Amino acid sequence: MEYSLHPLGDNAVIIQLGKEINIQTQQRVQVIASYFDENHLEWMVEYIPAFTTITIIYDPVSPSLLGEKFALPYEKVCYHLDTLLPTISEGQSVESRVVEVPVCYGGEFGPDLDYVAKINNLTKDEVIHIHSTGDYIVYMIGFAPGFPYIGGMSEMIAAPRRETPRLKISARTVGIAGMQTGVYPIETPGGWQLIGRTPIELFRPDENPPSLLRAGDKIRFKPISEKEYREWEEDKRC
């Protein structure tokens, strides 16, 4: 498995696993993240997976990092990683879940659907069809709690970020930015083009893990009517 190590501050190291955002690099990230999930490393505080990297936060005063052979804790961490990473097979498979996300497109839930259709010379129904039939994968969770960066969207419905971000976007709103799509899990400012909303909660702070989605998940968007959306919301209140 090809990788490179880089320092980040005085208690972190970045494992660089690729230079391009693609499925192969994402799978490398997932394989290593899965290993860290299953194996406790005494000196590791936490790890943060991203598109092409995993950042390791370590305890610089951990007894396992102290010793005369290495001048700095970073050097000992790199030694451990250089010993460990080659033993992790790139060909290992990480089970991917398939998660269906219902979406009510357009109207008050998707005020930018018209714009996305216009700049791509499509009808709103064509945008909905293309968006809801894509082959999607979650590359990473970030920006806000539970926010999924989802790849695999067709360039036929790509749209630039807004020049002026909105100060408030409702939780569960589905957006497009460039060649990516995603779902705002909580109310937050944002600059993505908004095309719909899902009635399901992506951020669930009382559960473990608190995010419905995780890196590596395959996503299927399912169009639903406003009536179905309201019924779903009503069922959650009961």
Backbone as numpy.savetxt, mean C-alpha at the origin, in Angstrom:
# Nx Ny Nz CAx CAy CAz Cx Cy Cz
19.26 -13.48 -4.25 18.42 -12.29 -4.25 19.30 -11.04 -4.25
19.11 -10.17 -5.23 19.91 -8.96 -5.31 19.34 -7.90 -4.36
20.28 -7.21 -3.67 19.86 -6.16 -2.76 21.08 -5.27 -2.48
20.81 -4.12 -1.89 21.88 -3.25 -1.39 21.42 -2.63 -0.10
22.36 -2.27 0.77 22.06 -1.72 2.08 22.54 -0.28 2.16
21.70 0.57 2.81 22.03 1.99 2.92 21.63 2.49 4.29
22.46 3.33 4.93 22.11 3.86 6.25 21.01 4.91 6.16
20.20 4.98 7.21 19.17 6.01 7.32 19.21 6.52 8.76
19.77 7.71 8.96 19.93 8.22 10.32 20.91 7.36 11.10
20.75 7.35 12.42 21.68 6.61 13.26 21.10 5.33 13.86
19.88 4.94 13.42 19.33 3.68 13.93 18.42 3.00 12.90
18.75 3.16 11.63 17.94 2.51 10.59 18.81 2.18 9.38
18.39 1.15 8.67 19.07 0.75 7.43 18.00 0.43 6.39
18.24 0.84 5.17 17.32 0.57 4.07 17.82 -0.61 3.25
16.96 -1.60 3.07 17.25 -2.71 2.16 16.64 -2.34 0.81
17.48 -2.06 -0.17 17.00 -1.71 -1.51 16.90 -2.99 -2.33
15.68 -3.31 -2.79 15.44 -4.58 -3.49 15.15 -4.40 -4.96
15.13 -3.19 -5.44 14.89 -2.92 -6.86 14.82 -1.44 -7.09
14.87 -1.06 -8.35 14.81 0.36 -8.70 13.51 0.72 -9.41
12.75 -0.28 -9.80 11.48 -0.05 -10.49 10.34 -0.67 -9.69
9.18 0.00 -9.75 7.99 -0.53 -9.10 7.36 -1.56 -10.04
7.48 -2.83 -9.67 6.89 -3.89 -10.48 6.58 -5.09 -9.59
5.93 -6.08 -10.16 5.49 -7.24 -9.39 6.68 -8.00 -8.82
7.76 -8.14 -9.60 8.91 -8.92 -9.16 9.53 -8.31 -7.90
9.72 -6.98 -7.92 10.29 -6.32 -6.75 9.34 -6.39 -5.57
8.06 -6.22 -5.84 7.08 -6.29 -4.76 7.10 -7.66 -4.10
7.29 -8.71 -4.87 7.34 -10.06 -4.32 8.58 -10.26 -3.46
9.70 -9.64 -3.86 10.90 -9.72 -3.02 10.64 -9.05 -1.67
10.01 -7.88 -1.73 9.67 -7.17 -0.49 8.79 -8.05 0.39
7.80 -8.70 -0.22 6.86 -9.51 0.55 7.52 -10.74 1.17
8.43 -11.35 0.43 9.12 -12.55 0.95 9.93 -12.19 2.19
10.68 -11.10 2.12 11.50 -10.70 3.27 10.62 -10.23 4.43
9.57 -9.47 4.12 8.66 -9.02 5.17 8.02 -10.21 5.87
7.67 -11.23 5.11 7.09 -12.43 5.69 8.08 -13.12 6.63
9.34 -13.13 6.24 10.37 -13.73 7.11 10.45 -12.97 8.43
10.47 -11.65 8.34 10.56 -10.84 9.55 9.33 -11.02 10.44
8.18 -11.26 9.83 6.96 -11.51 10.60 7.09 -12.79 11.44
7.77 -13.77 10.87 7.81 -15.10 11.48 9.05 -15.35 12.33
10.05 -14.46 12.23 11.30 -14.69 12.94 11.69 -13.44 13.73
11.87 -13.61 15.02 12.23 -12.50 15.89 13.73 -12.23 15.81
14.09 -10.96 15.53 15.47 -10.52 15.55 15.64 -9.59 16.74
16.50 -9.95 17.65 16.60 -9.24 18.93 16.85 -7.76 18.77
17.63 -7.38 17.77 18.03 -5.99 17.61 17.05 -5.16 16.79
16.07 -5.80 16.19 15.13 -5.08 15.34 13.97 -4.51 16.16
13.69 -3.21 15.97 12.56 -2.58 16.62 11.31 -2.75 15.77
11.42 -2.46 14.49 10.33 -2.65 13.54 10.88 -2.59 12.13
10.03 -3.00 11.18 10.42 -2.87 9.78 9.27 -2.21 9.02
9.64 -1.48 7.96 8.65 -0.72 7.19 8.80 -1.07 5.71
7.91 -1.88 5.15 7.98 -2.21 3.72 7.42 -1.09 2.87
8.01 -0.89 1.70 7.53 0.13 0.76 7.52 -0.47 -0.64
7.51 0.38 -1.67 7.43 -0.12 -3.05 8.61 -1.02 -3.41
9.82 -0.54 -3.15 11.02 -1.27 -3.57 12.01 -1.47 -2.43
11.63 -1.10 -1.24 12.55 -1.15 -0.10 11.87 -1.69 1.16
12.73 -2.09 2.10 12.28 -2.34 3.46 13.23 -1.57 4.37
12.68 -0.71 5.20 13.49 0.03 6.16 13.46 -0.70 7.50
14.65 -0.98 8.03 14.77 -1.66 9.31 15.15 -0.63 10.38
14.32 -0.52 11.40 14.64 0.30 12.56 15.26 -0.63 13.61
16.45 -0.29 14.08 17.12 -1.17 15.03 17.48 -0.42 16.31
17.73 -1.20 17.36 18.12 -0.65 18.66 19.65 -0.59 18.71
20.24 0.59 18.62 21.70 0.68 18.55 22.42 0.24 19.83
21.69 0.11 20.93 22.33 -0.34 22.17 21.92 -1.77 22.53
21.34 -2.48 21.57 21.02 -3.88 21.80 22.31 -4.66 22.06
22.32 -5.53 23.07 23.53 -6.31 23.36 24.06 -7.08 22.17
23.16 -7.51 21.30 23.59 -8.30 20.14 24.31 -7.47 19.09
24.28 -6.14 19.23 24.97 -5.27 18.28 26.27 -4.71 18.85
26.57 -5.05 20.10 27.77 -4.54 20.73 28.90 -5.55 20.61
30.09 -5.07 20.47 31.25 -5.95 20.35 32.43 -5.23 19.74
33.60 -5.80 19.89 34.82 -5.14 19.42 35.01 -5.26 17.91
34.41 -6.24 17.29 34.68 -6.48 15.87 34.15 -5.37 14.98
33.05 -4.72 15.41 32.42 -3.69 14.60 32.45 -2.35 15.33
32.84 -1.31 14.63 32.95 0.01 15.24 31.59 0.64 15.49
30.61 0.32 14.63 29.30 0.94 14.71 28.20 -0.12 14.71
27.08 0.13 15.42 25.95 -0.80 15.36 25.47 -1.03 13.92
25.52 0.03 13.08 25.10 -0.11 11.68 25.90 -1.19 10.97
27.20 -1.26 11.25 28.04 -2.26 10.60 27.63 -3.66 11.02
27.29 -3.82 12.30 26.86 -5.14 12.79 25.51 -5.53 12.18
24.59 -4.55 12.06 23.31 -4.82 11.42 23.52 -5.27 9.98
24.38 -4.58 9.26 24.66 -4.97 7.87 25.25 -6.36 7.80
26.12 -6.67 8.75 26.70 -8.02 8.81 25.60 -9.07 8.99
24.69 -8.81 9.93 23.58 -9.75 10.16 22.73 -9.90 8.89
22.41 -8.77 8.25 21.56 -8.82 7.05 22.27 -9.51 5.89
23.56 -9.25 5.73 24.33 -9.91 4.66 24.42 -11.41 4.89
24.35 -11.83 6.14 24.34 -13.26 6.45 22.97 -13.86 6.23
21.94 -13.08 6.55 20.57 -13.58 6.52 19.93 -13.56 5.13
20.01 -12.42 4.45 19.23 -12.24 3.22 19.53 -13.26 2.13
20.79 -13.66 1.93 21.04 -14.67 0.88 20.40 -16.01 1.16
20.02 -16.27 2.42 19.39 -17.55 2.75 17.89 -17.54 2.49
17.32 -16.36 2.25 15.89 -16.25 1.98 15.67 -16.42 0.48
14.97 -17.46 0.13 14.79 -17.78 -1.29 13.84 -16.80 -1.96
14.30 -16.23 -3.08 13.44 -15.31 -3.84 12.26 -16.05 -4.43
12.40 -17.35 -4.60 11.33 -18.14 -5.21 10.24 -18.55 -4.23
10.43 -18.22 -2.95 9.39 -18.54 -1.98 8.09 -17.83 -2.34
7.00 -18.51 -2.12 5.70 -17.90 -2.44 5.06 -17.36 -1.16
4.46 -16.18 -1.29 3.71 -15.59 -0.19 2.25 -15.57 -0.60
1.42 -16.18 0.22 0.00 -16.29 -0.13 -0.64 -14.92 -0.26
-1.34 -14.70 -1.38 -2.02 -13.44 -1.62 -3.52 -13.63 -1.41
-4.12 -12.70 -0.70 -5.58 -12.72 -0.55 -6.22 -11.99 -1.71
-7.44 -12.34 -2.00 -8.25 -11.59 -2.96 -9.35 -10.89 -2.16
-9.36 -9.56 -2.22 -10.32 -8.77 -1.44 -11.22 -8.00 -2.39
-12.53 -8.19 -2.25 -13.50 -7.46 -3.06 -13.88 -6.16 -2.36
-13.78 -5.07 -3.10 -14.11 -3.75 -2.56 -15.27 -3.17 -3.35
-16.48 -3.12 -2.78 -17.62 -2.52 -3.48 -17.45 -1.01 -3.57
-17.83 -0.43 -4.71 -17.68 1.01 -4.91 -18.93 1.58 -5.57
-19.44 2.66 -4.98 -20.48 3.45 -5.63 -19.79 4.58 -6.37
-19.81 4.54 -7.68 -19.07 5.49 -8.50 -19.88 6.75 -8.79
-19.17 7.89 -8.91 -19.77 9.13 -9.38 -20.67 9.81 -8.35
-21.40 10.82 -8.82 -22.31 11.56 -7.95 -21.57 12.25 -6.83
-22.20 12.34 -5.69 -21.57 13.01 -4.53 -20.37 12.23 -4.03
-20.29 10.92 -4.33 -19.18 10.11 -3.86 -17.96 10.20 -4.77
-18.17 10.57 -6.03 -17.06 10.63 -6.98 -17.14 11.88 -7.84
-16.88 13.06 -7.25 -17.07 14.32 -7.99 -16.11 14.53 -9.16
-15.05 13.73 -9.24 -14.09 13.91 -10.33 -14.24 12.86 -11.43
-15.28 12.06 -11.35 -15.48 11.03 -12.38 -15.65 11.66 -13.75
-16.40 12.77 -13.83 -16.58 13.47 -15.11 -15.24 13.92 -15.68
-14.38 14.47 -14.81 -13.07 14.97 -15.25 -12.21 13.83 -15.78
-12.17 12.72 -15.07 -11.37 11.58 -15.51 -11.85 11.07 -16.86
-13.18 11.04 -17.04 -13.73 10.60 -18.31 -13.37 11.58 -19.43
-13.50 12.87 -19.17 -13.26 13.90 -20.19 -11.83 13.89 -20.69
-10.84 13.86 -19.77 -9.44 13.95 -20.21 -8.98 12.68 -20.93
-9.74 11.60 -20.77 -9.38 10.35 -21.44 -10.30 10.02 -22.61
-11.17 11.00 -22.97 -12.11 10.82 -24.09 -12.96 9.56 -23.92
-13.48 9.41 -22.72 -14.32 8.27 -22.41 -15.63 8.75 -21.80
-16.61 7.85 -21.75 -17.83 8.13 -21.00 -17.60 7.73 -19.54
-18.47 8.21 -18.66 -18.35 7.82 -17.25 -18.51 6.31 -17.08
-19.44 5.73 -17.83 -19.65 4.28 -17.73 -18.40 3.52 -18.18
-17.70 4.05 -19.18 -16.48 3.38 -19.64 -15.39 3.45 -18.57
-15.28 4.60 -17.91 -14.30 4.72 -16.82 -14.61 3.72 -15.72
-15.88 3.62 -15.35 -16.29 2.69 -14.29 -15.96 1.26 -14.69
-16.27 0.92 -15.94 -16.00 -0.45 -16.41 -14.51 -0.76 -16.37
-13.70 0.16 -16.86 -12.25 -0.08 -16.89 -11.69 -0.17 -15.47
-12.14 0.75 -14.60 -11.62 0.74 -13.23 -12.03 -0.52 -12.48
-13.23 -0.99 -12.71 -13.74 -2.12 -11.93 -13.37 -3.48 -12.52
-12.66 -3.50 -13.63 -12.23 -4.77 -14.22 -10.71 -4.88 -14.26
-10.03 -4.00 -13.55 -8.57 -4.03 -13.54 -8.01 -5.19 -12.74
-6.75 -5.52 -13.02 -6.03 -6.58 -12.32 -5.11 -5.89 -11.31
-5.56 -5.75 -10.07 -4.90 -4.88 -9.10 -4.14 -5.65 -8.04
-3.09 -4.98 -7.53 -2.34 -5.52 -6.40 -1.95 -4.36 -5.48
-2.00 -4.61 -4.17 -1.58 -3.59 -3.20 -0.06 -3.66 -3.07
0.60 -2.56 -3.43 2.05 -2.51 -3.33 2.52 -2.16 -1.92
1.83 -1.27 -1.27 2.24 -0.86 0.07 1.10 -0.15 0.76
1.22 -0.04 2.09 0.28 0.72 2.90 1.04 1.92 3.44
0.48 3.13 3.28 1.21 4.30 3.74 0.39 5.56 3.62
1.03 6.71 3.85 0.44 8.04 3.79 -0.52 8.29 4.95
-1.53 7.44 5.07 -2.48 7.52 6.18 -2.73 6.09 6.66
-3.22 5.89 7.88 -3.44 4.54 8.39 -4.35 3.72 7.48
-3.82 2.64 6.96 -4.60 1.75 6.11 -4.72 2.17 4.67
-4.01 3.24 4.24 -4.15 3.71 2.85 -3.39 2.77 1.91
-4.08 2.13 0.94 -3.41 1.21 0.04 -2.96 1.90 -1.26
-1.69 1.74 -1.58 -1.21 2.16 -2.90 -1.37 0.97 -3.83
-2.29 1.12 -4.77 -2.71 -0.01 -5.60 -2.20 0.16 -7.02
-1.49 -0.84 -7.51 -0.98 -0.81 -8.87 -1.79 -1.71 -9.79
-1.62 -1.50 -11.07 -2.30 -2.34 -12.06 -3.42 -1.62 -12.78
-3.59 -0.33 -12.53 -4.68 0.40 -13.19 -4.35 0.68 -14.65
-5.33 0.63 -15.49 -5.15 0.88 -16.92 -4.77 2.34 -17.17
-3.82 2.55 -18.09 -3.45 3.92 -18.45 -4.58 4.63 -19.17
-5.60 3.90 -19.59 -6.74 4.49 -20.27 -7.54 5.43 -19.37
-7.38 5.26 -18.04 -8.12 6.13 -17.12 -7.17 6.89 -16.18
-5.91 6.98 -16.56 -4.94 7.72 -15.74 -5.33 9.20 -15.68
-5.02 9.83 -14.56 -5.37 11.25 -14.37 -4.36 11.88 -13.43
-3.98 13.13 -13.69 -3.01 13.80 -12.81 -3.64 14.19 -11.48
-2.81 14.37 -10.47 -3.29 14.91 -9.21 -3.85 16.32 -9.42
-4.72 16.72 -8.54 -5.26 18.06 -8.59 -4.17 19.09 -8.32
-4.24 20.23 -9.01 -3.27 21.30 -8.77 -3.39 21.83 -7.35
-4.62 21.88 -6.83 -4.84 22.32 -5.46 -5.53 21.19 -4.69
-4.85 20.57 -3.74 -5.46 19.48 -2.99 -6.70 19.94 -2.21
-7.62 19.04 -2.02 -8.77 19.32 -1.16 -8.32 19.28 0.30
-8.94 20.11 1.12 -8.59 20.15 2.54 -9.23 19.00 3.31
-10.31 18.45 2.75 -10.98 17.35 3.45 -11.61 16.39 2.45
-11.22 15.14 2.55 -11.80 14.08 1.72 -12.42 13.06 2.66
-13.65 12.66 2.37 -14.36 11.72 3.24 -13.68 10.37 3.27
-13.75 9.72 4.42 -13.21 8.38 4.55 -13.86 7.44 3.55
-13.07 6.49 3.05 -13.49 5.42 2.15 -13.67 5.88 0.70
-13.19 7.08 0.37 -13.32 7.59 -0.99 -12.24 6.99 -1.88
-12.64 6.59 -3.08 -11.73 5.98 -4.05 -11.19 7.06 -4.97
-9.88 7.05 -5.19 -9.27 8.08 -6.03 -8.29 7.53 -7.04
-7.89 8.42 -7.96 -6.90 8.11 -8.99 -5.85 9.21 -8.97
-4.59 8.79 -9.07 -3.48 9.75 -9.20 -2.45 9.14 -10.13
-2.29 9.73 -11.30 -1.37 9.15 -12.27 -1.87 7.79 -12.69
-0.99 6.77 -12.56 -1.34 5.41 -12.95 -1.76 4.56 -11.74
-2.01 5.23 -10.62 -2.38 4.49 -9.42 -3.81 4.79 -9.01
-4.39 3.84 -8.30 -5.67 4.07 -7.66 -5.53 3.70 -6.20
-6.39 4.24 -5.36 -6.31 3.98 -3.94 -7.60 4.37 -3.25
-7.67 4.11 -1.95 -8.86 4.42 -1.17 -8.43 5.15 0.09
-9.00 6.35 0.31 -8.71 7.09 1.53 -9.41 6.39 2.70
-8.68 5.82 3.65 -9.33 5.07 4.73 -9.91 5.95 5.82
-9.39 7.17 5.96 -9.88 8.10 6.97 -10.09 9.46 6.32
-10.81 10.34 7.02 -10.98 11.70 6.50 -9.63 12.41 6.55
-9.22 12.98 5.42 -7.89 13.58 5.34 -7.82 14.52 4.16
-6.90 15.47 4.15 -6.65 16.25 2.93 -6.06 15.32 1.86
-6.16 15.73 0.60 -5.59 14.91 -0.46 -5.79 15.54 -1.82
-4.96 15.09 -2.76 -5.00 15.68 -4.10 -5.36 14.71 -5.21
-5.85 13.52 -4.86 -6.22 12.56 -5.90 -7.57 12.93 -6.50
-7.79 12.46 -7.74 -9.08 12.64 -8.40 -10.06 11.61 -7.84
-11.22 12.08 -7.34 -12.15 11.22 -6.63 -13.22 10.68 -7.56
-13.36 9.34 -7.59 -14.29 8.74 -8.55 -15.39 7.92 -7.89
-15.32 7.68 -6.59 -16.36 6.89 -5.94 -16.07 6.70 -4.47
-16.91 5.88 -3.82 -16.71 5.61 -2.40 -17.16 4.19 -2.10
-16.46 3.56 -1.17 -16.83 2.22 -0.73 -17.49 2.30 0.64
-18.46 1.43 0.92 -19.10 1.43 2.25 -18.30 0.65 3.29
-17.24 -0.05 2.90 -16.50 -0.85 3.87 -15.37 -0.04 4.49
-15.08 -0.34 5.74 -14.02 0.36 6.46 -12.68 -0.29 6.16
-11.70 0.54 5.76 -10.36 0.02 5.53 -9.49 0.13 6.77
-9.73 1.16 7.58 -8.96 1.31 8.82 -9.84 0.93 9.99
-9.42 -0.10 10.73 -10.20 -0.65 11.82 -9.32 -0.68 13.08
-9.24 0.44 13.79 -8.28 0.57 14.89 -8.50 -0.40 16.03
-9.68 -0.97 16.15 -9.95 -1.90 17.24 -9.60 -3.34 16.89
-9.13 -3.56 15.66 -8.78 -4.91 15.23 -7.28 -5.05 15.07
-6.82 -6.29 14.99 -5.40 -6.57 14.80 -5.24 -7.59 13.66
-4.67 -7.16 12.53 -4.12 -5.84 12.25 -5.24 -4.82 11.99
-4.94 -3.53 12.17 -5.99 -2.51 12.02 -6.32 -2.15 10.58
-5.53 -2.61 9.64 -5.78 -2.31 8.22 -6.44 -3.50 7.55
-7.57 -3.26 6.88 -8.24 -4.34 6.15 -7.32 -4.91 5.08
-6.63 -4.01 4.36 -5.77 -4.44 3.27 -4.32 -4.48 3.72
-3.53 -5.30 3.04 -2.09 -5.33 3.30 -1.35 -5.55 1.99
-0.07 -5.22 2.00 0.75 -5.36 0.80 0.67 -6.79 0.27
0.51 -6.90 -1.03 0.41 -8.21 -1.67 -1.01 -8.64 -1.96
-2.00 -7.99 -1.35 -3.40 -8.34 -1.62 -3.77 -8.03 -3.06
-4.60 -8.87 -3.63 -5.19 -8.60 -4.93 -6.58 -8.00 -4.71
-6.87 -6.95 -5.46 -8.10 -6.20 -5.24 -9.05 -6.33 -6.43
-10.32 -6.51 -6.12 -11.36 -6.47 -7.14 -12.38 -5.41 -6.73
-12.54 -4.40 -7.58 -13.54 -3.37 -7.32 -14.87 -3.81 -7.94
-15.93 -3.73 -7.15 -17.25 -4.14 -7.61 -18.19 -2.95 -7.61
-18.70 -2.53 -8.78 -19.64 -1.40 -8.81 -20.94 -1.74 -8.10
-21.41 -0.80 -7.28 -22.72 -0.95 -6.64 -23.50 0.34 -6.83
-24.81 0.25 -6.70 -25.66 1.43 -6.86 -25.66 2.24 -5.58
-26.18 3.47 -5.68 -26.30 4.30 -4.48 -27.24 3.64 -3.46
-28.30 2.99 -3.97 -29.24 2.30 -3.08 -28.52 1.19 -2.31
-27.70 0.43 -3.01 -26.95 -0.64 -2.35 -25.97 -0.07 -1.32
-25.35 1.07 -1.69 -24.43 1.73 -0.77 -25.15 2.13 0.52
-26.32 2.77 0.38 -27.08 3.22 1.55 -27.51 2.03 2.41
-27.90 0.94 1.76 -28.31 -0.25 2.50 -27.13 -0.83 3.29
-25.95 -0.81 2.65 -24.74 -1.32 3.30 -24.44 -0.46 4.54
-24.55 0.85 4.38 -24.30 1.76 5.49 -25.31 1.51 6.62
-26.55 1.30 6.27 -27.59 1.07 7.27 -27.33 -0.23 8.03
-26.87 -1.25 7.31 -26.58 -2.55 7.95 -25.45 -2.39 8.98
-24.49 -1.51 8.71 -23.37 -1.31 9.63 -23.85 -0.67 10.92
-24.91 0.13 10.86 -25.40 0.81 12.04 -26.23 -0.10 12.95
-26.75 -1.16 12.34 -27.62 -2.08 13.11 -26.80 -2.99 14.03
